Amino acid sequence: MTKVDARGLNCPEPVLLTKRALEQGAPVVVLVDDKTPLMNITRFAENAGYQVSHELVDGDYAITIQA
């Protein structure tokens, strides 16, 4: 499982990092610290056909993306 730490980054960088990680294969876990990248990554992954879930972990969001 690939992990991407995108906390503190501004869009579109978290989405681009997620896209690169998914090119290597799913599942991927992405950490973000704001709702905007959470929504953007979720939208991107779902539109690409992936299953997406997320949970709040220590004030950050952990987004799990699976094929």
C-alpha positions as CSV (number, residue, x, y, z in Angstrom):
1,M,0.0,0.0,0.0
2,T,1.4,3.4,-1.0
3,K,1.1,6.3,1.4
4,V,1.1,9.9,0.3
5,D,1.5,12.7,2.8
6,A,-0.1,15.8,1.2
7,R,-0.7,17.7,4.4
8,G,0.0,21.4,4.1
9,L,0.0,21.4,0.3
10,N,-2.2,23.6,-1.8
11,C,-4.4,22.3,-4.7
12,P,-3.8,20.9,-7.2
13,E,-0.6,19.4,-5.8
14,P,-2.4,16.8,-3.5
15,V,-4.5,15.6,-6.5
16,L,-1.4,15.4,-8.7
17,L,0.5,13.4,-6.0
18,T,-2.5,11.1,-5.7
19,K,-2.6,10.5,-9.4
20,R,1.1,9.6,-9.6
21,A,0.7,7.2,-6.7
22,L,-2.3,5.5,-8.4
23,E,-0.3,5.1,-11.6
24,Q,1.9,2.7,-9.5
25,G,-1.2,0.8,-8.4
26,A,-3.9,0.8,-5.7
27,P,-4.5,0.8,-2.8
28,V,-3.3,4.3,-1.9
29,V,-3.7,6.1,1.4
30,V,-3.5,9.9,1.2
31,L,-3.1,12.2,4.3
32,V,-4.5,15.7,4.0
33,D,-5.3,18.4,6.6
34,D,-8.1,20.3,5.0
35,K,-11.6,19.5,3.5
36,T,-10.8,21.1,0.1
37,P,-8.2,18.5,-0.9
38,L,-10.3,15.8,0.7
39,M,-13.2,16.7,-1.6
40,N,-10.9,17.2,-4.7
41,I,-9.1,13.8,-4.3
42,T,-12.4,12.0,-3.6
43,R,-13.9,13.5,-6.7
44,F,-10.9,12.7,-8.8
45,A,-10.6,9.1,-7.6
46,E,-14.3,8.3,-7.9
47,N,-14.4,9.7,-11.5
48,A,-11.5,7.5,-12.3
49,G,-13.5,4.4,-11.1
50,Y,-11.9,3.9,-7.7
51,Q,-13.6,3.1,-4.4
52,V,-12.9,5.9,-1.8
53,S,-13.3,6.1,1.9
54,H,-11.9,8.5,4.5
55,E,-11.6,8.8,8.2
56,L,-10.5,11.5,10.6
57,V,-7.1,10.6,12.3
58,D,-5.6,13.1,14.8
59,G,-7.2,16.1,13.1
60,D,-6.1,15.0,9.6
61,Y,-8.0,13.1,6.9
62,A,-6.8,9.7,5.8
63,I,-8.2,8.9,2.4
64,T,-8.1,5.3,1.3
65,I,-8.4,4.6,-2.5
66,Q,-8.9,1.1,-3.7
67,A,-9.5,-0.5,-7.1
